[in-house]
Amino acid sequence: MVRLRASKLSDLSIVASWIESASTCRLWCGTRVSYPIDRASLPEAIEFGISDSWTATSSRAVVAFGQLVPKPGGRLHLARLITAPEDRRAGLGRLVTSHLLETARARNPSAISLNVSSENETALHLYKSLGFSAANRPQDEADSPSMYMEFSA
Ligand SMILES: CC(C)(COP(=O)(O)OP(=O)(O)OC[C@H]1O[C@@H](n2cnc3c(N)ncnc32)[C@H](O)[C@@H]1OP(=O)(O)O)[C@@H](O)C(=O)NCCC(=O)NCCS
């Protein structure tokens, strides 16, 4: 049975072990973390201290991860979604993203956003199906080659 819980710092080494190439690293977190991943600086690089981070577990093994990051002006930003490579295409990405989205909506944010590479067809399909669409990047959001999306109910 899959469960969602608040992430522990120790989950991050497992998540880092899923990143097997520089291109996956870029899909996962843009330019924020360089590959190979330095595990000591990873928590700070992914804003672990200021974010709500969620871990999906199955039979106690960590199988997926995602974050909700507070942004200026009351915006909430979904970030760093990833599923263990051997557990993909089983609904875990949708489960974690839906949970992040519902958690964000319950907080009445000014907007709910995310960044995604326009080449990441799987993630794009998932986000569009949950109600995200391309939007103008706000000035307070760091410039990025990724597509900026916002949720509209
Ligand atoms: C993106 C990612 C999190 C999706 O995780 P997942 O657990 O495989 O996702 P799900 O099984 O919930 O599938 C989500 C949707 O994508 C579709 N999908 C999954 N893998 C796919 C693939 N390889 N090609 C096309 N569609 C795919 C599924 O069919 C599903 O859509 P549906 O519910 O309409 O059928 C996963 O591929 C991943 O970890 N990628 C590397 C990191 C990354 O790119 N993160 C995104 C950062 S923006």
The ligand as a Gaussian input file, in Angstrom:
#p B3LYP/6-31G(d) Opt

LIG

0 1
 C        7.488000      12.768000     -14.392000
 C        7.422000      11.582000     -13.431000
 C        7.461000      12.103000     -11.988000
 C        6.105000      10.834000     -13.653000
 O        6.020000       9.866000     -12.639000
 P        5.156000       8.528000     -12.805000
 O        5.062000       7.932000     -11.449000
 O        5.710000       7.667000     -13.893000
 O        3.766000       9.152000     -13.272000
 P        2.336000       8.441000     -13.335000
 O        2.502000       6.942000     -13.399000
 O        1.479000       8.995000     -12.257000
 O        1.830000       8.922000     -14.759000
 C        1.380000      10.233000     -14.931000
 C        0.803000      10.336000     -16.309000
 O        1.874000      10.336000     -17.265000
 C        1.671000       9.281000     -18.212000
 N        2.988000       8.708000     -18.466000
 C        3.814000       8.163000     -17.554000
 N        4.976000       7.773000     -18.137000
 C        4.858000       8.108000     -19.448000
 C        5.723000       7.979000     -20.566000
 N        6.943000       7.436000     -20.448000
 N        5.283000       8.445000     -21.748000
 C        4.058000       9.007000     -21.871000
 N        3.183000       9.167000     -20.832000
 C        3.592000       8.705000     -19.643000
 C        0.779000       8.266000     -17.512000
 O        0.044000       7.505000     -18.476000
 C       -0.096000       9.177000     -16.679000
 O       -1.142000       9.729000     -17.438000
 P       -2.641000       9.137000     -17.352000
 O       -2.971000       9.086000     -15.875000
 O       -3.442000      10.151000     -18.103000
 O       -2.598000       7.778000     -17.976000
 C        8.584000      10.567000     -13.679000
 O        8.626000      10.249000     -15.045000
 C        9.940000      11.069000     -13.220000
 O       10.309000      10.908000     -12.056000
 N       10.722000      11.667000     -14.149000
 C       12.070000      12.184000     -13.840000
 C       11.999000      13.475000     -13.037000
 C       11.085000      14.497000     -13.687000
 O       11.063000      14.644000     -14.899000
 N       10.326000      15.230000     -12.843000
 C        9.411000      16.261000     -13.307000
 C        9.907000      17.612000     -12.903000
 S        8.916000      18.912000     -13.602000

